[in-house]
Amino acid sequence: MKKLKLKELESCLQQVDTFESPKLLLEQYPTRPHIAACMLYTIHNTFDDIENKTVADLGCGCGMLSIGSAMLGAGFCVGFDIDADALEIFNSNTEDFELTNINMVQCDVCSLSDSMSDTFDTVIMNPPFGTKHNKGIDMIFLKTALQMAKTAVYSLHKTSTRQHIQKKAAEWEVKMEVLAELRFDLPASYKFHKKKSVSIKPNITEKTFEVNKFSLN
């Protein structure tokens, strides 16, 4: 497989189809191509946690992070999501890109940990932030990811939850480090969004997001 540069990866991810009718209860905000590309490229180039590795993508949606991982040479990548409609788009995307090192599973991510403990080298995810009807679901996703991963978990979280996540990481005896702080340009996916996008200023900590790494060894 050709080695992709960052701009090439982002260009490919811009062609990934996303949610046609996002579901509010599932907090279906797609990971933007630029953010996905930067996140995955860092995981790949700085930490060598994608190429030839088994990768899980929890709450994969339409497959943005899974597809990017597959393009960067993952040994095999599996996306997990509860929504059949999202996985139908995911499947169409993988066919369009002719990817063979990728698969998807429809399931409740919150019930995965017992059956898939220590199954994947790396877990990546953009979990629900738990800001609407699912308070605390981000921590359930994180705990599940930590149980499934052998080496590391890479996850997007609200910067405002950093102290809480650090406390949980300490309780779970895993090392946490912040890799990047960024604006999450959420698309106007839902009817209650009056503007075209939610403009989040990077200097307002409570409304920024970050990529966190959780190391298991």
Backbone as a chain_set.jsonl record, in Angstrom:
{"seq": "MKKLKLKELESCLQQVDTFESPKLLLEQYPTRPHIAACMLYTIHNTFDDIENKTVADLGCGCGMLSIGSAMLGAGFCVGFDIDADALEIFNSNTEDFELTNINMVQCDVCSLSDSMSDTFDTVIMNPPFGTKHNKGIDMIFLKTALQMAKTAVYSLHKTSTRQHIQKKAAEWEVKMEVLAELRFDLPASYKFHKKKSVSIKPNITEKTFEVNKFSLN", "coords": {"N": [[0.841, -1.205, 0.0], [0.525, 2.221, -0.806], [2.465, 4.765, 0.788], [0.913, 7.267, 2.529], [0.858, 10.823, 2.497], [0.151, 13.487, 4.852], [-1.608, 15.464, 3.758], [-2.583, 14.056, 1.578], [-3.948, 11.984, 2.822], [-5.949, 13.445, 4.156], [-7.282, 14.493, 1.933], [-8.333, 12.168, 0.798], [-10.073, 11.384, 2.861], [-11.922, 13.385, 2.745], [-13.629, 12.524, 0.856], [-15.209, 10.663, 2.007], [-18.411, 9.529, 2.651], [-20.883, 10.838, 4.89], [-23.24, 11.001, 7.674], [-26.591, 10.929, 6.546], [-29.026, 11.525, 7.733], [-28.585, 12.516, 10.673], [-28.817, 11.171, 13.984], [-30.127, 12.484, 16.822], [-30.296, 11.411, 19.449], [-28.218, 9.619, 19.452], [-26.065, 11.218, 19.282], [-24.774, 11.941, 16.788], [-22.346, 13.313, 15.489], [-20.235, 13.762, 12.85], [-16.729, 12.961, 12.588], [-14.616, 15.452, 11.529], [-12.909, 15.599, 8.35], [-10.323, 16.868, 8.364], [-9.606, 16.913, 11.084], [-9.722, 14.162, 11.66], [-7.717, 13.202, 9.924], [-5.38, 14.491, 10.913], [-5.32, 13.51, 13.547], [-5.105, 10.69, 13.134], [-2.762, 10.569, 11.63], [-0.856, 11.431, 13.426], [-1.035, 9.399, 15.38], [-0.136, 7.312, 13.825], [2.443, 8.121, 12.739], [3.924, 9.207, 14.91], [3.587, 7.456, 17.071], [3.438, 4.907, 16.052], [1.186, 3.177, 16.026], [-0.694, 2.16, 14.273], [-0.036, 1.036, 11.633], [0.108, -2.228, 10.41], [-1.154, -3.104, 12.686], [-3.816, -4.367, 14.801], [-6.833, -2.722, 14.872], [-9.433, -1.081, 16.594], [-12.445, 0.749, 16.217], [-14.506, 2.55, 18.054], [-17.947, 3.307, 18.211], [-18.149, 3.988, 15.52], [-19.645, 5.167, 13.486], [-20.041, 6.391, 10.251], [-17.592, 5.56, 9.449], [-15.224, 7.141, 9.288], [-12.771, 7.312, 10.888], [-12.025, 4.623, 10.925], [-11.685, 4.029, 8.192], [-9.629, 5.804, 7.543], [-7.605, 4.684, 9.14], [-7.33, 2.178, 7.932], [-6.377, 3.0, 5.446], [-3.887, 3.898, 6.195], [-2.519, 1.622, 6.579], [-3.298, -0.296, 8.506], [-3.235, -3.52, 10.031], [-5.615, -4.889, 10.374], [-8.828, -3.496, 10.677], [-11.616, -2.837, 12.713], [-14.818, -1.533, 12.86], [-17.193, -0.479, 15.255], [-20.603, -0.056, 15.903], [-23.858, 1.028, 16.95], [-25.825, 1.711, 15.187], [-27.584, 0.786, 12.408], [-28.086, 2.17, 10.019], [-25.959, 3.987, 9.811], [-23.856, 2.177, 9.549], [-24.453, 1.055, 7.116], [-23.807, 3.124, 5.363], [-21.103, 3.253, 5.997], [-20.257, 0.729, 5.017], [-20.717, 1.111, 2.287], [-18.852, 3.136, 1.833], [-16.408, 1.748, 2.276], [-16.473, -0.015, 0.16], [-16.371, 1.759, -1.981], [-13.765, 2.739, -1.72], [-12.408, 0.43, -2.051], [-11.347, -1.154, 0.039], [-9.853, -3.774, 1.863], [-8.951, -4.522, 4.314], [-10.663, -4.176, 6.496], [-13.577, -4.1, 8.559], [-16.955, -4.232, 9.891], [-19.124, -4.049, 12.749], [-22.349, -4.405, 13.996], [-23.509, -3.373, 17.046], [-24.07, -2.836, 20.59], [-21.843, -0.75, 21.886], [-21.294, -0.412, 24.575], [-21.583, -2.887, 25.71], [-19.487, -4.471, 24.992], [-17.031, -5.023, 26.303], [-16.632, -7.34, 27.97], [-16.61, -9.531, 26.218], [-14.559, -8.982, 24.451], [-12.039, -8.504, 25.587], [-8.734, -7.263, 25.681], [-8.318, -7.588, 22.893], [-7.572, -6.017, 20.682], [-4.774, -4.244, 19.28], [-4.748, -1.445, 19.222], [-7.1, 1.071, 20.092], [-9.253, 3.404, 18.691], [-11.253, 6.364, 18.809], [-14.097, 8.546, 18.482], [-16.03, 9.318, 20.723], [-19.537, 9.492, 21.82], [-20.222, 12.597, 23.364], [-21.746, 12.816, 25.584], [-23.424, 14.938, 26.16], [-26.068, 15.511, 25.774], [-28.507, 13.499, 25.981], [-27.243, 11.418, 27.077], [-25.634, 11.304, 29.462], [-22.461, 10.75, 30.819], [-21.79, 8.718, 29.096], [-19.486, 8.935, 27.591], [-17.437, 8.176, 29.328], [-18.108, 5.532, 29.755], [-17.651, 4.482, 27.212], [-14.882, 4.961, 27.123], [-13.874, 3.346, 29.209], [-14.611, 0.839, 28.232], [-13.061, 0.794, 25.882], [-10.464, 0.781, 26.971], [-10.435, -1.713, 28.126], [-10.569, -3.312, 25.898], [-8.244, -2.809, 24.459], [-4.776, -3.601, 23.852], [-2.467, -2.069, 23.853], [-2.79, 0.846, 23.469], [-5.157, 3.577, 23.744], [-6.779, 5.976, 21.8], [-8.513, 8.941, 21.92], [-11.16, 11.308, 21.375], [-12.137, 14.06, 23.341], [-14.109, 16.411, 25.275], [-12.43, 19.334, 26.25], [-13.139, 20.493, 28.639], [-13.731, 18.38, 30.272], [-11.367, 17.339, 31.101], [-10.035, 17.195, 33.689], [-11.713, 15.465, 35.096], [-11.48, 13.157, 33.516], [-8.742, 12.649, 33.801], [-8.68, 11.995, 36.506], [-10.199, 9.638, 36.482], [-8.547, 8.072, 34.829], [-6.318, 7.79, 36.481], [-7.492, 6.316, 38.545], [-8.008, 3.986, 37.147], [-5.494, 3.206, 36.621], [-3.974, 3.903, 34.317], [-1.849, 5.588, 32.004], [-2.317, 8.909, 31.013], [-2.179, 11.255, 28.387], [-2.334, 14.468, 26.856], [-2.585, 14.984, 23.507], [-3.274, 16.845, 21.556], [-4.968, 19.968, 21.286], [-7.982, 21.301, 20.136], [-10.287, 22.966, 17.871], [-13.598, 21.929, 17.411], [-15.342, 21.797, 14.689], [-18.483, 21.662, 14.436], [-20.915, 20.384, 12.234], [-23.953, 21.803, 10.845], [-26.045, 19.839, 11.692], [-28.428, 19.197, 12.983], [-31.839, 20.152, 13.632], [-32.063, 22.101, 15.617], [-29.848, 23.652, 15.393], [-29.169, 26.816, 14.534], [-27.349, 28.342, 13.133], [-24.957, 27.887, 10.446], [-22.73, 26.479, 11.305], [-21.295, 25.517, 14.439], [-19.488, 27.836, 15.967], [-16.595, 27.561, 17.628], [-14.486, 29.034, 19.824], [-10.969, 28.785, 20.11], [-9.695, 29.708, 22.396], [-11.397, 29.516, 24.486], [-11.56, 27.445, 26.913], [-13.55, 25.693, 27.909], [-15.022, 25.015, 25.713], [-13.526, 23.718, 23.852], [-11.905, 20.916, 22.269], [-10.073, 17.833, 22.623], [-7.424, 15.573, 21.699], [-6.754, 12.654, 23.303], [-4.335, 10.4, 24.641], [-4.207, 7.162, 25.954], [-2.182, 5.091, 27.67], [-1.394, 1.663, 28.009], [0.746, 0.153, 28.729]], "CA": [[0.0, 0.0, 0.0], [1.287, 3.463, -0.9], [2.566, 5.577, 2.002], [0.186, 8.516, 2.324], [1.222, 12.039, 3.219], [-0.983, 14.014, 5.609], [-2.562, 16.126, 2.856], [-3.214, 13.017, 0.757], [-4.912, 11.304, 3.685], [-7.087, 14.343, 4.35], [-8.002, 14.569, 0.661], [-9.111, 10.931, 0.682], [-11.138, 11.368, 3.861], [-12.951, 14.334, 2.325], [-14.533, 11.803, -0.043], [-16.005, 9.717, 2.798], [-19.8, 9.952, 2.893], [-21.244, 10.841, 6.307], [-24.652, 10.799, 8.001], [-27.615, 11.615, 5.766], [-29.993, 12.024, 8.727], [-27.996, 12.209, 11.977], [-29.769, 10.898, 15.064], [-29.786, 13.291, 17.99], [-30.119, 10.574, 20.639], [-26.925, 8.94, 19.345], [-25.035, 12.27, 19.164], [-24.03, 11.6, 15.584], [-21.533, 14.345, 14.857], [-19.109, 13.09, 12.19], [-15.381, 13.502, 12.765], [-14.265, 16.19, 10.317], [-11.75, 15.0, 7.679], [-9.052, 17.465, 8.787], [-9.318, 16.429, 12.438], [-9.448, 12.726, 11.56], [-6.417, 13.008, 9.285], [-4.318, 14.907, 11.843], [-5.321, 12.561, 14.659], [-4.6, 9.396, 12.686], [-1.379, 10.706, 11.173], [-0.043, 11.489, 14.648], [-1.02, 8.046, 15.946], [0.652, 6.478, 12.916], [3.841, 8.53, 12.578], [4.609, 9.473, 16.175], [3.501, 6.346, 18.025], [3.463, 3.63, 15.322], [0.116, 2.354, 16.586], [-1.694, 1.796, 13.256], [0.463, 0.153, 10.58], [0.215, -3.65, 10.756], [-1.774, -3.339, 13.99], [-5.267, -4.553, 14.835], [-7.389, -1.449, 15.337], [-10.886, -0.997, 16.788], [-13.012, 2.104, 16.185], [-15.759, 2.437, 18.807], [-18.866, 4.358, 17.789], [-17.473, 4.338, 14.262], [-20.478, 5.933, 12.567], [-19.895, 6.075, 8.824], [-16.291, 4.945, 9.211], [-14.14, 8.084, 9.004], [-11.515, 6.919, 11.536], [-11.697, 3.262, 10.477], [-11.199, 4.1, 6.814], [-8.31, 6.427, 7.607], [-6.668, 3.698, 9.696], [-7.094, 1.181, 6.887], [-5.537, 3.635, 4.426], [-2.532, 4.039, 6.738], [-1.873, 0.315, 6.626], [-3.665, -1.16, 9.633], [-3.321, -4.931, 9.682], [-7.059, -5.068, 10.23], [-9.571, -2.506, 11.461], [-13.031, -3.163, 12.89], [-15.643, -0.461, 13.397], [-18.339, -0.944, 16.039], [-21.617, 0.981, 16.071], [-25.198, 0.502, 17.223], [-26.769, 2.212, 14.188], [-27.518, 0.073, 11.128], [-28.052, 3.13, 8.912], [-24.583, 4.483, 9.718], [-23.0, 1.096, 9.061], [-24.736, 0.888, 5.687], [-22.966, 4.126, 4.699], [-19.737, 2.772, 6.226], [-20.003, -0.356, 4.075], [-20.629, 1.72, 0.957], [-17.562, 3.832, 1.769], [-15.306, 0.786, 2.131], [-16.547, -0.536, -1.207], [-15.903, 2.816, -2.88], [-12.301, 2.83, -1.614], [-11.886, -0.919, -2.31], [-10.532, -1.547, 1.188], [-10.078, -5.17, 2.254], [-8.449, -4.732, 5.682], [-11.607, -3.442, 7.34], [-14.889, -4.727, 8.727], [-17.806, -3.473, 10.804], [-20.002, -4.877, 13.571], [-23.441, -3.674, 14.635], [-23.656, -3.811, 18.429], [-24.014, -1.803, 21.616], [-20.445, -0.663, 22.318], [-21.223, -0.49, 26.041], [-21.632, -4.285, 26.149], [-18.415, -5.185, 24.302], [-15.789, -5.243, 27.046], [-16.477, -8.701, 28.491], [-16.351, -10.498, 25.152], [-13.43, -8.591, 23.611], [-10.943, -8.009, 26.416], [-7.373, -7.389, 25.123], [-8.443, -8.15, 21.544], [-6.988, -5.136, 19.669], [-3.568, -3.501, 19.665], [-5.065, -0.025, 19.369], [-8.497, 1.488, 19.961], [-9.427, 4.825, 18.382], [-12.686, 6.677, 18.854], [-14.699, 9.847, 18.737], [-17.235, 8.823, 21.398], [-20.543, 10.5, 22.184], [-19.687, 13.428, 24.445], [-22.619, 12.731, 26.746], [-23.875, 16.292, 26.477], [-27.509, 15.669, 25.553], [-29.355, 12.561, 26.714], [-26.418, 10.258, 27.424], [-24.627, 11.762, 30.414], [-21.541, 9.727, 31.297], [-21.523, 7.664, 28.114], [-18.097, 9.046, 27.144], [-16.62, 7.388, 30.244], [-18.407, 4.12, 29.499], [-16.891, 4.167, 25.997], [-13.454, 4.943, 27.435], [-13.574, 2.149, 29.999], [-14.713, -0.288, 27.303], [-11.884, 0.85, 25.007], [-9.285, 0.383, 27.745], [-10.503, -3.161, 28.332], [-10.387, -3.978, 24.609], [-6.93, -2.513, 23.88], [-3.565, -4.169, 24.445], [-1.376, -1.096, 23.918], [-3.168, 2.249, 23.672], [-6.447, 4.105, 23.306], [-6.736, 7.375, 21.37], [-9.919, 9.331, 21.994], [-11.52, 12.728, 21.402], [-12.976, 14.432, 24.487], [-14.216, 17.837, 25.575], [-11.366, 19.797, 27.136], [-13.725, 20.807, 29.947], [-13.818, 17.157, 31.081], [-10.011, 16.799, 31.271], [-9.729, 16.834, 35.076], [-12.501, 14.274, 35.425], [-10.888, 12.015, 32.815], [-7.461, 12.377, 34.455], [-8.988, 11.311, 37.766], [-10.601, 8.28, 36.137], [-7.363, 7.37, 34.33], [-5.522, 7.44, 37.659], [-8.209, 5.223, 39.22], [-7.877, 2.782, 36.326], [-4.054, 2.944, 36.531], [-3.457, 4.071, 32.96], [-1.209, 6.88, 31.768], [-3.053, 9.756, 30.068], [-1.502, 12.465, 27.917], [-3.067, 15.259, 25.87], [-1.776, 15.08, 22.292], [-3.622, 18.044, 20.784], [-6.192, 20.678, 21.644], [-8.474, 21.756, 18.835], [-11.69, 23.35, 17.702], [-14.401, 20.921, 16.728], [-16.301, 22.545, 13.876], [-19.632, 20.777, 14.273], [-21.79, 20.799, 11.135], [-25.346, 22.102, 11.219], [-26.699, 18.573, 11.399], [-29.717, 19.049, 13.635], [-32.764, 21.264, 13.42], [-31.919, 23.17, 16.601], [-28.706, 24.487, 15.045], [-29.672, 27.914, 13.708], [-26.277, 28.792, 12.248], [-24.433, 26.815, 9.609], [-21.834, 25.669, 12.123], [-21.092, 26.039, 15.782], [-18.147, 28.41, 16.014], [-16.028, 27.379, 18.96], [-13.218, 29.754, 19.897], [-9.983, 27.92, 20.749], [-9.213, 30.221, 23.679], [-12.393, 29.241, 25.521], [-11.23, 26.062, 27.23], [-14.739, 24.883, 28.131], [-15.67, 24.644, 24.462], [-12.581, 23.111, 22.925], [-11.825, 19.47, 22.355], [-8.683, 17.403, 22.59], [-7.101, 14.174, 21.452], [-6.049, 12.088, 24.445], [-3.779, 9.052, 24.52], [-4.187, 6.386, 27.192], [-1.214, 4.007, 27.47], [-1.666, 0.517, 28.869], [1.986, -0.494, 29.165]], "C": [[0.877, 1.256, 0.0], [1.28, 4.214, 0.43], [1.911, 6.932, 1.745], [0.802, 9.655, 3.117], [-0.041, 12.575, 3.895], [-2.037, 14.631, 4.694], [-3.291, 15.111, 1.979], [-4.272, 12.264, 1.561], [-6.157, 12.163, 3.879], [-7.936, 14.434, 3.083], [-8.867, 13.325, 0.454], [-10.304, 10.939, 1.631], [-12.244, 12.372, 3.543], [-13.973, 13.683, 1.389], [-15.42, 10.793, 0.697], [-17.406, 10.286, 3.021], [-20.115, 9.865, 4.381], [-22.766, 10.765, 6.465], [-25.586, 11.604, 7.095], [-28.65, 12.244, 6.695], [-29.482, 11.678, 10.122], [-29.05, 12.085, 13.074], [-29.311, 11.579, 16.349], [-29.496, 12.429, 19.213], [-28.774, 9.853, 20.644], [-25.766, 9.925, 19.216], [-24.15, 12.044, 17.935], [-23.414, 12.828, 14.911], [-20.359, 13.653, 14.171], [-17.782, 13.757, 12.533], [-14.98, 14.184, 11.468], [-12.993, 15.607, 9.686], [-10.409, 15.557, 8.148], [-8.645, 16.95, 10.162], [-8.96, 14.946, 12.403], [-8.064, 12.475, 10.986], [-5.275, 13.356, 10.234], [-4.188, 13.927, 13.004], [-4.669, 11.242, 14.247], [-3.139, 9.472, 12.265], [-0.426, 10.766, 12.362], [0.075, 10.106, 15.284], [-0.09, 7.145, 15.14], [2.138, 6.838, 12.938], [4.598, 8.698, 13.883], [4.659, 8.239, 17.072], [3.497, 4.958, 17.378], [2.394, 2.66, 15.838], [-0.99, 2.026, 15.583], [-1.158, 0.765, 12.269], [0.705, -1.26, 11.105], [-0.358, -3.993, 12.133], [-3.259, -3.677, 13.814], [-5.87, -3.34, 15.532], [-8.904, -1.566, 15.478], [-11.299, 0.466, 16.801], [-14.389, 2.022, 16.833], [-16.678, 3.617, 18.515], [-18.431, 4.903, 16.45], [-18.324, 5.173, 13.314], [-20.302, 5.463, 11.14], [-18.477, 5.656, 8.448], [-15.116, 5.863, 8.973], [-12.8, 7.626, 9.593], [-11.08, 5.52, 11.11], [-11.072, 3.286, 9.087], [-9.819, 4.742, 6.765], [-7.259, 5.47, 8.132], [-6.319, 2.638, 8.656], [-6.177, 1.735, 5.802], [-4.087, 3.78, 4.882], [-1.875, 2.692, 7.009], [-2.167, -0.534, 7.839], [-3.711, -2.612, 9.165], [-4.765, -5.326, 9.465], [-7.748, -4.077, 11.15], [-11.04, -2.912, 11.52], [-13.752, -1.974, 13.516], [-16.859, -1.036, 14.102], [-19.328, 0.2, 16.209], [-22.986, 0.333, 16.252], [-26.181, 0.78, 16.084], [-26.587, 1.541, 12.828], [-27.426, 1.027, 9.946], [-26.637, 3.68, 8.711], [-23.669, 3.416, 9.127], [-23.254, 0.791, 7.588], [-23.912, 1.885, 4.868], [-21.498, 3.734, 4.821], [-19.384, 1.709, 5.187], [-19.861, 0.168, 2.653], [-19.299, 2.443, 0.775], [-16.404, 2.862, 1.552], [-15.295, 0.182, 0.731], [-16.028, 0.49, -2.204], [-14.38, 2.905, -2.886], [-11.614, 1.487, -1.849], [-10.928, -1.366, -1.206], [-10.884, -2.972, 1.604], [-9.649, -5.454, 3.696], [-9.352, -4.074, 6.723], [-12.932, -4.2, 7.422], [-15.69, -3.902, 9.723], [-18.758, -4.419, 11.519], [-21.091, -3.99, 14.166], [-23.647, -4.231, 16.039], [-23.747, -2.586, 19.333], [-22.598, -1.795, 22.17], [-20.318, -0.872, 23.826], [-21.236, -1.926, 26.56], [-20.492, -5.12, 25.577], [-17.309, -5.704, 25.205], [-15.587, -6.683, 27.503], [-16.063, -9.691, 27.412], [-15.099, -10.187, 24.343], [-12.273, -8.004, 24.411], [-9.593, -8.297, 25.756], [-7.365, -7.976, 23.712], [-7.688, -7.339, 20.494], [-5.715, -4.466, 20.193], [-3.933, -2.079, 20.058], [-6.567, 0.192, 19.259], [-8.525, 2.99, 19.712], [-10.912, 5.14, 18.458], [-12.949, 8.17, 19.007], [-16.038, 9.529, 19.397], [-18.302, 9.893, 21.53], [-20.017, 11.296, 23.375], [-20.567, 13.413, 25.691], [-23.214, 14.061, 27.149], [-25.384, 16.471, 26.344], [-28.295, 14.72, 26.453], [-28.56, 11.375, 27.258], [-25.313, 10.623, 28.402], [-23.785, 10.589, 30.915], [-21.183, 8.663, 30.286], [-20.093, 7.74, 27.583], [-17.172, 8.215, 28.022], [-16.878, 5.892, 30.09], [-17.648, 3.653, 28.262], [-15.409, 4.033, 26.326], [-13.077, 3.689, 28.222], [-13.629, 0.902, 29.128], [-13.483, -0.356, 26.411], [-10.635, 0.361, 25.729], [-9.273, -1.118, 28.008], [-10.238, -3.922, 27.037], [-8.971, -3.855, 24.066], [-5.796, -3.216, 24.619], [-2.522, -3.09, 24.72], [-1.838, 0.313, 24.254], [-4.568, 2.534, 23.161], [-6.251, 5.57, 22.949], [-8.176, 7.848, 21.228], [-10.082, 10.84, 22.007], [-12.442, 13.006, 22.584], [-13.079, 15.945, 24.595], [-13.101, 18.222, 26.545], [-11.896, 20.076, 28.539], [-13.833, 19.579, 30.85], [-12.437, 16.601, 31.437], [-9.726, 16.347, 32.704], [-10.468, 15.572, 35.502], [-11.888, 13.031, 34.783], [-9.542, 11.647, 33.432], [-7.663, 11.611, 35.762], [-9.361, 9.853, 37.502], [-9.404, 7.456, 35.65], [-6.471, 6.922, 35.486], [-6.162, 6.272, 38.416], [-8.013, 3.902, 38.476], [-6.418, 2.406, 36.071], [-3.56, 2.909, 35.089], [-2.867, 5.474, 32.823], [-2.0, 7.654, 30.721], [-2.194, 10.943, 29.668], [-2.346, 13.146, 26.852], [-2.161, 15.457, 24.661], [-2.046, 16.36, 21.517], [-4.896, 18.652, 21.332], [-6.692, 21.373, 20.382], [-9.902, 22.252, 18.913], [-12.404, 22.229, 16.976], [-15.494, 21.659, 15.979], [-17.49, 21.641, 13.558], [-20.539, 21.265, 13.143], [-23.206, 21.053, 11.629], [-26.215, 20.892, 10.902], [-28.128, 18.506, 11.909], [-30.551, 20.312, 13.501], [-32.564, 22.401, 14.415], [-30.679, 24.023, 16.37], [-29.172, 25.588, 14.087], [-28.618, 28.419, 12.728], [-25.736, 27.596, 11.467], [-23.455, 25.923, 10.364], [-21.708, 26.306, 13.487], [-19.659, 26.541, 15.868], [-17.624, 28.341, 17.439], [-14.654, 28.033, 19.001], [-12.192, 28.926, 20.664], [-9.498, 28.418, 22.1], [-10.249, 30.065, 24.789], [-12.292, 27.755, 25.854], [-12.459, 25.178, 27.334], [-15.38, 24.406, 26.829], [-14.677, 24.167, 23.414], [-12.54, 21.612, 23.188], [-10.369, 19.054, 22.234], [-8.582, 15.921, 22.26], [-6.279, 13.684, 22.631], [-5.529, 10.702, 24.112], [-3.769, 8.41, 25.896], [-3.305, 5.165, 26.949], [-1.441, 2.902, 28.488], [-0.408, -0.226, 29.291], [3.157, 0.448, 28.974]], "O": [[1.862, 1.328, 0.735], [0.257, 4.299, 1.11], [2.318, 7.658, 0.838], [1.215, 9.478, 4.262], [-1.156, 12.175, 3.559], [-3.227, 14.351, 4.839], [-4.471, 15.281, 1.672], [-5.348, 11.948, 1.054], [-7.282, 11.671, 3.779], [-9.165, 14.45, 3.155], [-10.002, 13.423, -0.011], [-11.41, 10.55, 1.254], [-13.372, 12.227, 4.014], [-15.053, 14.23, 1.162], [-16.275, 10.147, 0.09], [-17.557, 11.399, 3.524], [-19.676, 8.937, 5.059], [-23.485, 10.497, 5.502], [-25.396, 12.804, 6.9], [-29.095, 13.368, 6.464], [-29.888, 10.669, 10.698], [-30.046, 12.808, 13.081], [-28.244, 11.281, 16.884], [-28.54, 12.697, 19.941], [-28.25, 9.515, 21.705], [-24.615, 9.515, 19.061], [-22.926, 11.968, 18.045], [-23.91, 13.31, 13.893], [-19.556, 13.012, 14.849], [-17.721, 14.969, 12.742], [-15.002, 13.555, 10.41], [-12.095, 15.169, 10.406], [-9.453, 14.799, 8.314], [-7.488, 16.594, 10.384], [-7.999, 14.523, 13.047], [-7.32, 11.637, 11.493], [-4.31, 12.6, 10.348], [-3.081, 13.56, 13.395], [-3.783, 10.74, 14.939], [-2.368, 8.546, 12.514], [0.676, 10.219, 12.313], [1.165, 9.692, 15.681], [0.643, 6.327, 15.695], [2.99, 5.971, 13.13], [5.783, 8.371, 13.961], [5.656, 8.004, 17.754], [3.548, 3.947, 18.079], [2.664, 1.479, 16.056], [-2.096, 1.658, 15.979], [-1.774, -0.285, 12.09], [1.403, -1.464, 12.098], [-0.072, -5.06, 12.677], [-3.875, -3.319, 12.81], [-5.469, -2.979, 16.639], [-9.578, -2.086, 14.589], [-10.586, 1.317, 17.334], [-15.329, 1.492, 16.242], [-16.257, 4.773, 18.56], [-18.35, 6.115, 16.254], [-17.782, 5.826, 12.422], [-20.403, 4.27, 10.854], [-18.185, 5.424, 7.275], [-14.082, 5.401, 8.49], [-11.803, 7.558, 8.875], [-9.886, 5.265, 10.952], [-10.054, 2.638, 8.842], [-8.942, 4.283, 6.035], [-6.137, 5.444, 7.625], [-5.16, 2.25, 8.517], [-5.304, 1.027, 5.299], [-3.17, 3.785, 4.061], [-0.797, 2.629, 7.601], [-1.373, -1.411, 8.182], [-4.16, -2.906, 8.057], [-5.099, -6.01, 8.498], [-7.3, -3.848, 12.273], [-11.633, -3.283, 10.507], [-13.351, -1.473, 14.567], [-17.486, -1.973, 13.606], [-18.947, 1.299, 16.612], [-23.234, -0.77, 15.767], [-27.245, 0.164, 16.016], [-25.555, 1.71, 12.178], [-26.751, 0.72, 8.963], [-26.175, 3.82, 7.579], [-22.808, 3.718, 8.301], [-22.357, 0.317, 6.891], [-23.382, 1.54, 3.812], [-20.736, 3.866, 3.864], [-18.332, 1.784, 4.552], [-18.992, -0.277, 1.903], [-18.689, 2.379, -0.292], [-15.519, 3.122, 0.737], [-14.231, -0.101, 0.18], [-15.331, 0.142, -3.157], [-13.772, 3.12, -3.935], [-10.386, 1.407, -1.848], [-9.846, -1.886, -1.477], [-12.058, -3.334, 1.688], [-9.956, -6.517, 4.235], [-8.878, -3.494, 7.7], [-13.347, -4.856, 6.466], [-15.158, -2.973, 10.332], [-19.153, -5.452, 10.978], [-20.801, -2.954, 14.764], [-23.926, -5.418, 16.206], [-23.529, -1.455, 18.899], [-22.196, -2.737, 22.854], [-19.337, -1.449, 24.293], [-20.931, -2.159, 27.729], [-20.522, -6.348, 25.665], [-16.703, -6.731, 24.901], [-14.47, -7.196, 27.429], [-15.256, -10.586, 27.663], [-14.618, -11.053, 23.612], [-11.599, -7.089, 23.938], [-9.33, -9.42, 25.327], [-6.491, -8.777, 23.379], [-7.209, -7.906, 19.512], [-5.596, -4.162, 21.38], [-3.49, -1.57, 21.088], [-7.23, -0.429, 18.428], [-7.894, 3.757, 20.439], [-11.743, 4.27, 18.196], [-12.156, 8.926, 19.568], [-17.066, 9.475, 18.722], [-18.012, 11.078, 21.369], [-19.43, 10.724, 24.294], [-20.178, 13.936, 26.735], [-23.482, 14.3, 28.326], [-25.919, 17.496, 26.767], [-28.699, 15.092, 27.555], [-29.13, 10.444, 27.827], [-24.155, 10.274, 28.173], [-24.313, 9.575, 31.372], [-20.361, 7.792, 30.571], [-19.538, 6.723, 27.167], [-16.224, 7.612, 27.521], [-15.972, 5.079, 30.273], [-17.071, 2.566, 28.255], [-14.751, 3.1, 25.864], [-12.069, 3.048, 27.926], [-12.794, 0.009, 29.266], [-12.922, -1.432, 26.202], [-9.839, -0.389, 25.162], [-8.204, -1.723, 28.1], [-9.739, -5.047, 27.068], [-8.535, -4.705, 23.29], [-5.844, -3.404, 25.835], [-1.778, -3.176, 25.697], [-1.347, 0.917, 25.207], [-5.092, 1.847, 22.284], [-5.633, 6.321, 23.704], [-8.968, 7.24, 20.507], [-9.261, 11.563, 22.572], [-13.411, 12.28, 22.806], [-12.236, 16.672, 24.069], [-12.856, 17.53, 27.532], [-11.171, 19.911, 29.52], [-14.007, 19.716, 32.061], [-12.338, 15.517, 32.011], [-9.23, 15.24, 32.915], [-9.908, 14.717, 36.187], [-11.787, 11.981, 35.418], [-9.23, 10.464, 33.573], [-6.907, 10.693, 36.079], [-8.905, 8.948, 38.201], [-9.261, 6.288, 36.012], [-5.936, 5.814, 35.474], [-5.472, 5.359, 38.869], [-7.87, 2.844, 39.088], [-6.133, 1.418, 35.395], [-2.825, 2.005, 34.691], [-3.336, 6.422, 33.453], [-2.318, 7.118, 29.66], [-1.554, 11.566, 30.515], [-2.995, 12.482, 26.043], [-1.083, 16.039, 24.783], [-1.14, 16.903, 20.885], [-5.793, 17.942, 21.786], [-5.905, 21.967, 19.645], [-10.624, 21.998, 19.878], [-11.868, 21.649, 16.031], [-16.472, 22.1, 16.583], [-17.503, 20.946, 12.543], [-20.892, 22.444, 13.105], [-23.603, 20.578, 12.692], [-27.016, 20.914, 9.968], [-28.959, 17.818, 11.316], [-30.023, 21.402, 13.284], [-32.863, 23.552, 14.097], [-30.473, 25.013, 17.071], [-29.53, 25.301, 12.945], [-28.946, 28.867, 11.63], [-26.023, 26.444, 11.792], [-23.366, 24.728, 10.082], [-21.983, 27.493, 13.662], [-18.72, 25.745, 15.845], [-18.155, 28.99, 18.34], [-13.752, 27.615, 18.276], [-12.492, 28.417, 21.744], [-8.944, 27.642, 22.878], [-9.988, 30.453, 25.928], [-12.867, 26.913, 25.163], [-12.427, 24.029, 26.895], [-16.197, 23.486, 26.846], [-14.964, 24.211, 22.218], [-13.065, 21.116, 24.186], [-9.529, 19.838, 21.791], [-9.499, 15.135, 22.499], [-5.22, 14.239, 22.925], [-6.176, 9.929, 23.405], [-3.373, 9.032, 26.882], [-3.632, 4.309, 26.128], [-1.652, 3.162, 29.673], [-0.475, -1.135, 30.117], [4.294, 0.089, 29.283]]}, "num_chains": 1, "name": "protein.A"}
